[in-house]
């Protein structure tokens, strides 16, 4: 993660467990590259549970204005992927936007 980041944008989505292995490469291919182009950094997490899998994407931004420019205005606006409705248990209505208070980067 870039140490100039002051804002984290957190998206969460859940799939049925049997769809998770198909959704992950789709999310990596379609959802992550736009963030890699615009954000200071991005992370993708996955938690497999008994019946569902949760995916969490955290992107890092220098400020809310930069994030708002990516989303087209509202920084909490969701950019649903074309096939999200097919994969996700429910379509998220918003993302969480949080100020970063502490960052501990790896030491060289």
Buried (B, 14 or more C-beta within 10 A) or exposed (E): BEEEBBBBBBBEBBBEEEBBEEBBEBBEEEBBEBBEEBBBBBBBEEEEEEEBBBBBBBBBBBBBEBBBEBBEEEBEEBEEBEEBEEBBEEEBEEBEBEEEEEEEEEEE
